[in-house]
Amino acid sequence: MATQQHEHRDAHDTFVERHIGPDDHEVARMLEVLGAASIDALVHRAVPTAILDESLDLPEARTETEALDALRSLASRNQVVTSLIGLGYADTVTPPVILRNVLESPAWYTAYTPYQPEISQGRLEALLNFQTMITDLTGTELANASLLDEPTAAAEAMTLLHRVSTTGGDTFLVDADCHPHTIAVVQTRAEPLGLQVVVTDVSTHIANQVANQLDGSDTLDGVFGVLLQEPGSSGHVRDRTSLIAHLHAHDTLVAVATDLLACVLVTPPGEQGADVVIGSSQRFGVPLGFGGPHAGFIATREEYKRSLPGRLVGVSIDSAGRPALRLALQTREQHIRREKATSNICTAQVLLAVIAGLYATYHGADGLRAIAARVHGLAHRLASGLRVGGIDVVHDAFFDTVQVRVPGRADTVIAAALGQGVNLRRIDADTIGIALDETSTPEIVDRVLAAFGLADAAPAGDGGDSTVSAEVARTSDFLTHPVFSRYRSETEMLRYLRRLADRDLALDRTMIPLGSCTMKLNATAEMIPVTWPELGAIHPFAPVGQFDGYLRLFDDLEEWLCAVTGYDAVSLQPNAGSQGELAGLLAIRAYHRSRGEEHRDVCLIPSSAHGTNAASAVMAGMRVLVVHCDDDGNVDLDDLKLQAHEHADNLAALMVTYPSTHGVFEEQIRDVCALVHEHGGQVYLDGANLNALVGLAKPGAFGADVSHLNLHKTFCIPHGGGGPGVGPIGVREHLAPFLPNHPLCAEAGPSTGVGPISGAPWGSAGILPISWMYITMMGATGLRRATQVAILNANYVARRLHEHYPVLYAGTEGLVAHECILDLRPITAATGVTAEDVAKRLIDFGFHAPTMSFPVAGTLMVEPTESESLVELDRFCDAMIAIRAEITRVAEGEWPLDDNPLRRAPHTADDVVADAWPRAYPRELAAFPAAHLRNDKYWPPVGRIDNVYGDRNVMCSCPPVSDYADDLSDSAS
């Protein structure tokens, strides 16, 4: 019956028709405005003939039902086994109210990074809760709003300590009891920076070094910092207070990787004196997902806040003095600092951080204590049973992980455990690790004991009364803020989540016309598989044979991405675009070294490039030199020739974005690539704008050697409020031997690779099914059509608006690529009205602003994407034209510059219902600048936020209880 249905489907049943916004009639209307005979004719005018390649070898498109059935078949090849492997990953229970209303809700997963904070107050509050949770549990003063994973956080901790250290040393000690993949990522990141990583038993190493130090120096020889893990990867729990104090006495700073659930019962590292605390929040309600995405965290001292990588949510005030949230210290954003950056972190793991913070909000301190005590109790029960059976339990002090010694029998026991449906961690032929978690039960403990031949050896009960020893037990309170106790019932939690979502603007409400960020449809059919157990419940270090479905999915994606890009090989490991950049540049660096050309270290970067390009180049050990752009926004070929010739002996790479960040298909891209190759360099083509090339041109075919591919942009993985992202890299054949690999999984990359970029072998594998579904349902014809309509939509918007706002750059045919830059600088010079004024006024129309002041200050960059219909495009254009009319009224003196609907925007409901209205323009215009808004109005929760106040008064955890007084009295009444 199903086959019969599929045979009789018509074109309107295809996914392509659902994904692409404009129908054929709307396309024809837009083409008429643009004076183009067909969409093919338009695209052939926009895309240079020299690179045009419309061949695309992909399977035929499938319907949503067919694709879901096919993916279900793939997923069924995975084996869902109870995994007690540990290594920083634990199974967990996502509270259903959070699963359904956050993880599976487009109100949360389609939001963009909160750079427009007035329309991001809901997710900013959730992130502030996350930061507060981290600082409370770790005993620190300040935490950011998440990093990409735990090993990335460890690497960032290393570079932070190096920046703030006063010793001048370049040696970083890493305790041997850290997770092996954390050690490997730290080593990958340290080597290009000239930092030496020494893996050792830190306590013994320090004792020996101090004993041998005869010069009386207060510093350890060359050591600027130390990384410890507490509890250790072995499960061992130790009080490190004395060791940390000893290191501080020798001017050595300390980072500690920890486990959030352990911090509930064990004295947290911050209270033991750690300078930086890092880890993963995965076990707080985030599925395993075969390794990601998961929110890593980094927390530190207040004095290091300006060195903290990533994003920091802070409290400020709005134009009416109301408390309001924003990203604090935004000038620290690494992509703004370019070659002076110390980190290339661009995306975070916002959606996952939100889930983890809400998990703590839902359970509260008492709930977390109960979960932690139960997990520890089961571990204690397991250890007792093993000891009764004569098994050597290595450590007396542990939280959830029991390490045992079974000389020569590890493989036999692990095989027996698998027969019981349980995965254990093989440490070596004599040693096994067993890590229990929130989903563990007494029955699972009995199965583990049976694998050791110890049936009925465990004491009765679940061990819930067992407590950690007094020497390491936590005594301080945590999660005392009201937010962690007010929403304990599902009713209250459900309403809280709705209130937060209602404060935001996401793609489920409105077009998000952000240039360079590609806020396209994240289709429901693509999202459904993410929470299937066959995909979400797989441990990243499960034994080979248990994830055959994932391997087939990876093979499909790699093959399809090669077909799309013209590259020969793909690595799916990088879990963000920034990490893809680093992986690609490390591959280039390794390639030059393999040819005996270690001296090649110059990276040329156009002035128009994304700021992460320069940051990534510095992190890869390269010297950044800037290439000028000409008046049309193109790479200045003469300047490139000059610099390539001058630095020919040392040229490593050129990083170029194509189409350019100026929204133009540069005609000379083949010449640019050839010139760099002629002088011995490699071409890194930033794939941020790949959505303008898919089905029309292939970077690997027109001269590029490597690109990262933003799956969260071109291939529909949702932005999630600023993350997750996935940034795999495609490379030509000669770079394939230097793709990332992984110490715990030989299948994840070549043995000659540059090391791991992410903690998990395939990075954020849990969301790769989204892109698999997208490509499967679109097929070659659909993908090409999506690119064509993206170009059509952008040119239609540019044409409608160019009389009101000059379009800064265009190609030789007067056309833009997939985005256009509106130049407000002449308007600002003539009237004083700024790009920010226009951005905030758009909120009153119910729109998220375009990208503001990038890549050119004082401009707005608009990218409509193929997902937006003509109705929505016109609604946006009408809003922009109405705003231009308001600017004219300011220019003509009708409204003063400091009292007009643009400068006072956005307008809250409180503003427009106030008894007094001492403003130069009508309330009605403030509230309803367009007639349709009377029937469908988004009210921003706060007015324009005072950024200066926020930076002068940085507060990055939940406000004091007094700020909640009104809310508390309301709920009491």
N, C-alpha and C positions, 0 to 999 in steps of 0.2 A: 504493500500500500504506500509506504514512504517513497519508494522508487517511482511509483506511478505519479505521486504528487510532484516530485522533483522534475519529472519529464514534462509536466504541464505548466510549470511556473513560467511567468512572463517577466519582462525586463523590470517591471515595477516591484517584483518580489526580491530582487537582488539587493545585497547589502550595499553595493555601490550607490544605488539610488537613495539609500537612507543616510549614507555617510556624507555625500556631497550635497551642500545646501541648495544651490540654484538648480531648478529644473530646466528643461530645454527651452521653455518659453522665456524664462528669466535670463538664461544665457544669451538668447537672441536679442533681448532688449539691451543688455549690457554691451554686446558687440556692436549694436547700432550706435550707441553713445560713443563708442571708441572708433567707429568708422572701420571696423574690420569685417571681412566677408565671412570668416569662420574662426572658430577657436584655434584651429591648426594654423591658419594664416597669422593670427595674432601672436601665437607662441613662436612661430618661425621668424617673426620680426623681432621679438624680444631676445631670443636665445641665439648667440653667435653661431653661424653655420659651421664654423671650424670645429665646434665641440658637439654639434647635434648628433645624437645617437638614440633612436627610439626603439631599438631592439631590447627585448626584455624576456629572458627565458625563465618563466615561472609557471607553476601549475595553474590550471584553469580555476577561476574563482568559484567558491562554494557559497551556498546560502548560510545563514547563521546556524540553522539546525544542522546542516551537514558538517559545518566546521566544528561545532560543539561535539557532535558525535565522533568525529575523527580525533579530536583532542582527548575526549574521554577514553577512546581506544588506546591512544598513546599513554595517557596517565595510568591506565590499568596495568601497564607493564612495570610500574613502580611498585615496590613492596612496602606497605606501611607496617613498620616493625617498631615495637617499643624500644626507643633508643636511649640508653643510659651512658652514652659516650661522653657527655660533658663537653670539655674544651671550650667553654664559654657559650654553649648553645643548650637550651633546656626546653623541653615541651612545656606548654602552658595552656591555660584555659582563657580564651578571650571572652569576657562576659558578654552574653548574647545581646544585651542592650547596646554595648559598644560595637560589637560585630555588625549588627544590622544598621545602626544609626550613625556610624562613623566609617568603618572600614569599607562597608558596602554602600555608602551614601555619596552620591555625586556632589552634594553640598559641601562635603569635605574633600573628596579626592580630586575634584576639578578646579579647586582654587589655585591661585598663583601666589608666588612669594609676596609677603605683605609689605611691599615697597610703598603702597598707598594705604597707610595704616588706618585712615578714617573708615575704610570699608573692609577692614581685616580684624576688627576688634575681637571677634569670636575666637578665631584660631590663635590670635596673639595671647588672649587670656589662657587658652589651653596650653600654649607653650610656656607662659609664665608659670603655670602650675607645674609643668615638667621641670623647669629650672629650679623651682622651689623644692620639688621632690628630690632632685639630685643633690642640692646643697644640704638639705635636711638629712638625707640618708648617708651621705658621704662625709658629713661633718666639715664642710668647706664653706667658703664665703660667697662664691660666685660660680655659676655654671652657664654655659652657652645653651642655645636652643637645638643642639644635637650636631653630631658629626656622622660620618658615613658608616663606620663600624668600629669595633673595639680596636683592632690593629691599627687602623688609620688614626684613631684617637691617640694611641701610644706613640705613633710617629710624630703626630702634632705636638704631643707633650715633650718629646725629645727636642724638637726645634724650638719650642717655647722656652724650655730650660736653658738651651744654648744661648738664646737671645738675652735672657735676663741675668745669666751667670756673670759673675765678676772675675772668675778665675782665669779666663782666657784659654782654657783647655778645650780639646776637641775629642775627648774620649767619653763614651757613654757606656756605663756598665749596665748590663741586662741580666737579671737573675735567671739562672737556669730553670727555675720553677715557674717561669712564665709560659704561656701557651706557645707551642712551636710556631704556629702561623703568625702570631703576634711578633715573635722574634724575627721571623723571615721578612715581614713587611717593614719592620724597623730597619733591618739591614738593607733592604732594597732602597729605602728612602735616604738612608744615611750616606751610602757610598758616593753618590754624585755630589753631595754637599761637602765631602772631605771629612766627614765625621767617622771616627773609629768606634765600632760596636764590639765590646768584649762581653761574651756570654760566659757567666761564671757563677759559682755559689758566692753571692755578694758578701755575706757575713764572713766567710773564710777569706775571700780575696781582700777585703778591707783590713781584716785583722793582720794578714801577712804583710800588706803594703805598709801599714802603720808601723809594724814591728821593724821593718827594714828601712824605714825612712830615718836617715841619720842627720839630715840637715835642719831638723827642727821646724820645718815648714808647717804652716797651718793648713795647707791645701794638699789633697791627694794628687799625686803626680799626673797632671793632664786631665783629670776627671772633672767634668763640669756637672754631670748628673748621673742618676741611677734610676733604673726601672725595676720595681718589685711587683710581685703579684700576691695579693692577699684576699681570700684564701689562694694558695698556690694552685698551679695547674694540677698538681698531685692531690689537691684537696687539703693539704696541711694548713692549719690555722696557727699563726704565730703573732705574738705581740711585737710589733716592730718599733715601738716607741724609743727604746734605747738605741737601736741601730740608726734610726733616723736622726736622733739627737747627736749621735756620734758623727754622722755624715755632715750635719749642719755645722758642727764644731770645726770641721775641716773645709768649710765653704763649699760643700757639695750639695746640690739640690736634689730632691727626691720626688719621683712620680710613682704612684701606686695604681696598678690595675686591680679592680675589685669587682665584687658581685653584689648587686643591689639588694637581693634578698638576704644574703649573708649579713649585710650591714644592718638589718633589722635586729639581729641577735648579737652580732659581734661588734666590738668597738671599731668604729669606722676609721679609715686611714687618715682623714682630716684631723680627727681627735688625737691620732698618734703622731701628728706633726708633718704629714705629707704636704709638699708644696703644690702638687698637681695630683688629681685623682681621675682616673679614666675607667671606662668599661662599656658594657652594652646594657641597654634597657630591654632587650628582647624578651626576657622571661617574664616581663610585666605585660602579658596579654598579647604579644605579637607572635604569630605562627612561625615555625622553623623555616618554612619556605625554601628548603635546601640551601640555606645560607643567607638569605636576605630577601627584601631589604629589612634592616634593623637599625634602630637609632643608637649609635654610639654616643657617649657623653664625655665631656671634659670639664672639670671643675678645678678652681684654683683660688688663690688669695685675691682679695680686692686690689692689692697693689699691682697685680699683673693684668688688670682688666684690659688695658690697651694693647697687650700682647696676645690676648686670647684669640685663637682663630675662629672663623665662622661667624655666626650671627648671635646677637645678644638681645633679648627682648627686655625693654625697660619701661618704666612708668614716667609719663610726662603729664602735661595738662593741655587742654584744647583752648580755643579762642575765648571760651566763656569761663575758663578756670576749672573745668571739670577734669577729673583724672582720666587719662587716656594712655593707651599703650602704643608702643612703636618699636622699631628696631633701633636700639641705642647705638651711639657712637658709629653711625653709618659710614663716616669717612674712613673707618678702619677696613671697610670691605676690601678684600684683597684684590678684586679685579679693578678697583680704582687705583690701587697703589702700583699696579703693573710690574715693571721690572724691580721695583723696590719691595715687592710683596714677599712675605715670609711663608705664605701658604697660598695654594691655588684653589682652596675650597670655595665653590660657587653655590652648588646645591647643598642642602642638608638632607635630613630624613624626617621632614616635618610631620607627615601623616603618621609615621610610626612613633615619633616622639609624642604626638597628641594622644595616641592610643595608650602608650605607657603611662603618661601623666593622668589620663582618665582612669586607668586601671587602679592607680593609687588613690585617686579621688573616690572611686566607687568602694574600694575595700577599706580605706582609712588605715590609721595606724594599728588599730586592734585587729582588723582583718589581715593585714600583712603579718602581724605577729603570729596569728593563728596559722597562716600558711607556712611561714618560716619554721615555726615550732614543729609542725607536722612533718615537713620535709626532713628537718634535722632528726626528728624522732625516728623516722623510718630508716635513715642512714645509721643511727645508733642501733636500731634493732638488727639491721643487716650486719653491722660490724660485730655485734654480740654473737649472732648466730655463726658467723665465720670463725670467730675465736673459739667458740665452743667446739667447733668441728676441727680445730687444730690448724686453721689457716692463719698465716702470718699477716696481720693487718699492720701496715707500715707505720701509720701515724695514729697517735692517741687522740690528738685534737683535730677535729674536722667539722665542717658544716653539713655539706650534702654529698661530698665525694669521698668514697672509701677506696684507698689504694691497697692492693694485696700482692703478696709475693708467693708465687706458686712455681718453684724452680722447674723449668722444662715443660710446664703443663699449660702455659697460657693459651696456646692455640687450641688445645683439646677442650679447655673450659669455655672458651669463646664459642667454639662450634656447638658445644652442648647448650650454651645459653641461647644461641640462635635457634636451636631445636625447640627451645621453650618460648620462642617468639620475642627474644630480647637481644639487643645489640649491646656489647660491652666494648670498652676501649682497650685495644692492645697497645701497651707501652713498649714492651719488648717480649722476648720469648719467656721471660720469667715473671712479668709484672702486668697486672690488669688494673684498670680504673673503672669504678662504678659510680655514676653520678645520678642521684635521684632528683625528682622534680615535683612540681605541683600536681602532676597527673599520676604520680606513683601511688601504689596501694600496697597493703600488706601481702596481697596475693602475688604482686610482682616481685616483692622481696622474697617470697617463698620460691618463686620460679628461679630467681638468681641463685638462691642457696641450693636448689636442686641441681643446677648446672655444675656446682662444685661437689655434687654427691652428698649434700647435706640436707636432705628433706627432713622437715620438722625440727631443724636445729634452732630456729629463731624463737626468742621468748614470746610469750603471748602478748597480744595488743599491738598497737601501731607505734609504740614508742613515743607517743605524744607528750609524755611527762618529762622526757629527757631534756636537759638544758645544757648549754655550752658551759665550759668551765668558768669559774669566777675571774680567772686571770685575763680572759679575753672577752668577757660578757659586756655587752653595751648597757650603760646605765642612763644615758641621756634620752630625753624625749625627742620625738620627730613628728612631722606632719601635724603640728598643732594648729595650723591656720584653719579657720572655719570651712574653707573650701573642701578640706579633706574629711569633714564630718557631716556636712549638710545634705549630701546626696547619696545616702546609703540605701534607700529604697529604690526600686526600679522606677517607680512613678516619678520621684524627684529627679533621678538621673536622666530619665527620658526628657523631662521638661527642661532640664539644664542644657542638655545637648541641643534641643530645639532652639533655646534662647541664644546659645552661642552661634549656631548656624545662621539664625536670622540676622545677626549683626554683620554678616559677611556678604560680599558679592563674589559669586563663583560662576563657572560656566553654565551651571544649571539655571541661572537667572538671566544672564545677559552675555552678549558678545564681549570678549576680552581682547581688544585690538592691539595687543602688545607686539611691537616689532622685535624680531629676532627670537621670540619665545614660543611662537607657533602653538597657540592655545586652540587646538582643533578638538573635534568631538572625540571623547573617550567612550566608545560605544559600550552599552550594557553587556552585549554578548561577549565582548573582549574581556570584561571585568569578571564575569561570572566564575570562570575557572580558578581565579586566584585563591578562593577559599575552599576548593575541593581538597579533602584530606589527602588524596593521592598525590597532590602537588604541594600542599601546605604543611604536611606533617612529616616530611622527609628530612632527616638530619644531614647537614652538609658533608659529614665524614662517615656516612653510612658505608658499609662494605660494597665494593664493586659487585654488581649483579642485582642490587636492590633499587637502582635508579635507571634502568634501561629505557624507560619512557622519557625521562629527562634527556638522556643521551641522544635519543632519536630527535627530540625537539631541538636540541642544540645543533645537531647535524643539519636539520632542515633550515634553521635560522641562518646558520653560517653560509650554507649554500645559497640561500635566497639573497642574503645581504651581499655576497660576492657578485651575484647576478645583477643586482641593482647598482653597485658601485664600480664594477669593473676591476675589483681587486682579486687577489688570488687566495687570500686566507683572512680569517677573522678570529679575534679573541673576544669572547663575551664577558671576560672577567671584570673589566673596569666598571665600577658601580656608580659612576657619575661622569659627565662630560669632562670635568677637570681631571679625573683619574685616567680617562682615555687619552687626554692630551699628554699627561706624564708618561703613560705607557708607550705612546707613539714616539715621543722624543727619546725615551730610553732605548727603544728599538733602533732608532737612528744612531744614537751614541754607540750602542753595542756593535752595530754594523761597521761604523768607521773603525772602531777598535779592532774588529776581526780582520781588517785590512791593514793593520799597522798604522792607522792614522788617528791615534789618540788625541793629537793636537787639534783636530777639527772641533772647535767649540763655539764658533760664532753662529748665532741664530738671528737672522734678519726678520723683522716683523714690521709690517706696514703700520703707520700711525692710526689707521682706522680699525685695527684689529680688536677683538675682544681682549679685555685686560687679563683674563686667565691665561692667554697665550704667553704673555711675557712672564707671568708668575710661574707657569709650568716650565718654561725654558730655564729659568734660574734654578728651579728645583732639580732639573735634569743636569745641572752643572754647566750650563751654557752661558755665554756672554750675549746679552741682548743689544742689538743695534737697530735703530728705528729707520725705516724707509719712508720717505715722504709720499704723500698722495697729491695728484694734480688737482686743478680747479674743478674738474668733473667728478672727483671722488675716486678716481682710479689709482692703482699703484703707479707711481711716477717711474716709468721704465728707464728713463735716463739716470735717475738717482739709484735705482736698483742695479743698473749696469756698473755705475761708478763704484758702489759698495761691494758688489760681487767681485769685481776685478781687484779692488784694493785688498779684500780679505780672502782672495781665492785660496791661499795656502791653508787657511784656517776655517773656511766656510763649512759649517755642519748642516745647516738647514735654513729654509725659508718657511715661515708659518703664514699662510694666506687663507682668508675666508672667501668662499665662493658659493653663490654670488656674494659680493662684498657686503660688509656691514652697512654700507651706504645704500643697499637695496638695488644694486645694478649688476647686470651680467657684463663683466669686463671683457672687451673684445680680444685683448692680447694675452689671455691666460695661458695659452699654449706657449707663447714666446717667453712668458715669465718662467714657466716650468723648465723650458729648454735652456734658458740662460743660467738658472741655478745648477742644473745638471752639468752644463759645460764647465762650471767652475768647481765641480767636485761635491756640491751639496745635494741634499735630499729635499723634497718638497712635502711639507706637512700641510694638507688642506683641511682646515677646520670645517667639520661637517655640520656646524650649527644651522646652516641654511640648505641642507641637503633636500629639504622638502620642495625646493624650487628646481631640483635636478632629476628627481626620480622619474624614470621613464623617458627622459629627454637627453640626458648626458651622464657620463660616468667618469668620475674623477680619476680612477685608475687607468682609464683609457686615454685621457687627454693630458696626462703628464704628472699627476700627483703620485707620490709613493706611499703615503699613509694618511688616513683620516680617522677621526673619531666620529661616531654616528650617534647622535642624540636620540635614543629610542623614545625618550619622554617628550620628544617634539615631533620628529618626522614619522615615527612609528607608534604613536598613540598611547604610550604609557602616560598616565595622567601625572600632572605636576604635584598634586597632593599638598598644596599650600607652600611649596618650596622644596619638595622632595617626597618620594624617591625619584631618582633618575637612573638611567643606565647609559653608559658611554662606551660601548665596545669599539674596537679599532679594526679597520680593514687595512691590509698591507699588500704590496706587491711581493712577488715570490722571494726576492732577495732579502726581504726583511722578515719573512715568516719564521726563520730560526730564532728570532729575538723577541717573539711574543711572550707575554707573561706566562709563568708556570706556577706550580704550587708544591710545597714540600710534602704535603700529605695526600696528594692525588696526582699520580703520574699522567693520568688521562687529560688533565686540565691544561696542558701546554707542553711545548718542546723542552727536552732536557737542556738545550742550549739557551733557554729563555732568560729574561732579565730578572727573574724572581717574581714573587707575588705582588700585585698592586692592591688587592683586596684580601680580606680575611678568609673568604670562602672561595673554593676553587672556581666557581662560575659566578662570582659576585652576587648580584641580586637576582638569583635564578627564579625566585618565586613570582616575579612579575614578567618574566620573559614570555609566558603564554599569552600575554596581552598582544605583543607584537606578532607572535605566531598567528594568532587569530586574525589580526588586522590584515596581514599579507595574504593569508589563506582566503579570506572573504573578498578581498579586493582583486587579487590576481593582477596580471600584467596590465590589462586594459584599464582596470579600475585605478591602479596606482598612477598610471600615466594621466588619466582623466583628472585625478585629484590634483596633480601638479599643474595641469593646464588651467583648472578652475582657480587654483590659488593665485596664479599669475593674472588671470582675468579679473578676479575680485580686487586685487591690489591696484591694478590699472584703472578699474572703474572708480574706486575710491579716490585715487589720485586725480582722475579727470574731473570728478564732481567737485573736488575741493580746491583745485589749483587756482581758481579765480579768487578764492577767499584766503588761502594760505599757500604761499609759494612752495612748490615741490622742489626740494633742494637739488637732488641728483636724478638723472635719467640717462638711459643708454642712447646710442647713436640714432635710434629710431624714435626717440622721445618717450620710450616706455621704461617702466621700472620692472623689477623682478617680482618677488612675492611680497614686497613691503615697500613703503615709501616714507620719506622723511619730509615732514611739514616744517618749514622754516619760520619760526615765530620771532626771530631776532629783529627783522625790520619792524614788526608790529610792536615789539617791546621798546625798541628805540623811539618809535613815534608816539606811543601811548603810555608806556610804563606797565602795561599788562604783560604778564610773564607766561611762559609755558606752564608753570605750576598753577597759576590762576585758571588757565583753561582746563588743566587736569582735574583740579578740585571742582570746577563748575560742572564738568561731565558727570560727577557723582550725583548732582541734583537731577540729571537726566536719566539716572539709573545705569550709567556705564562705568566700567573700569577704565582708567586712563590708558592711552598708548604709552610706549616706553618714553620716558622723559629724559631729555638731555644726554642721550646716547645714540649714536656715537659722536654727536655734535652737541655741544652745550647750547641751550636755548631752543631746542627743537623737540618735536614729537615724532616718534617713529611708529607707523601704523602697519600692522600685518593682519588682514582680515581672515585669512585661511579659507580653504575650500569648503569648510563646514557651514559657513554663514550664508543664509538665503539672501536674496535681493531685498526682501522686506527689512531684514535686520541691517543690511548694509545701508539702505536708505535711511533707516531710523538713526543710525550713527551719523551719517553725512548731514541729515537735517539738524541734528543736535549741534554739530560743529558749525554749521552755517548760522544757526540761531545765536550761538556764542559769538561768532564773528560780528553779528549785528549789535550785540551788547558791547563789544569792544569799540565799535564805531560810536556808540552813545557816550562812552567814556572819552573817546578822542574828541568828540564835539563839545565836551564840557557839560553834558546833561547830568552826569554823575561824577563826583570827585574820585580820584584814583584810590583813596583809602576807604571809600564807602560806595561800593557798587556790588552787584551780585556775583561778580567774578572774585574780587578780592575777599569777600566775606564767605565765599563757598568753602565747604559744603554747608547747607542749612539743615539743622536738625528739627525734629518736630517741636522740641522745646523752644527753639528760636522763633518759629512762626506762630506759635500759640501764646507767646508772652503777652501780657497786658499792654506793655508799651512796645512801640515799633519806631524807634528814633533813627530810621534809616532813609536814605535818599531814594530808594526804589520800593515798589509795592511788595507786601507780603506774598501776594498771589504769584508774582513773578519769581520770587525766591523759591516757593514751594512747588509750583507747577509751571515750569518754563515751557512745557509742551502739553497740549490738551490731553493726550492719551494717558498722561501720568495721573490724572484724576481717578482712573480706574485701576491702575497698577503702579503703585508708588513704593520704591525702596527708600526708607528713611535712614540716613546714616546715624549711628548711635552717638557720635561725637562730632564737634566742629573741627576746623583746621587745627592740627596739632602743632604745638610749639616745640620745634626741634632743638632750639638753643637751650630752652629751659631743661629739656630732657638730658642734654649732654652735660649741663652744669650740675644737675642733681640726679646722678645716675642711681637708679634703684631697680634691681633686676631680679627681685623675688616678689612674692605676693605682698600687696600693701598691708599695712597693719590693720588689726581688727577694727580700729576706730573708723577706717574708711568704709567699712561694711555696715556701719551702725544703722543706716536707713534701711538697707536690705534686711538686716536681722530683725528690726522692729516691724517691718512689713510682714515678714514671714510669721512673726510671733502673733501679730494681730489677725 
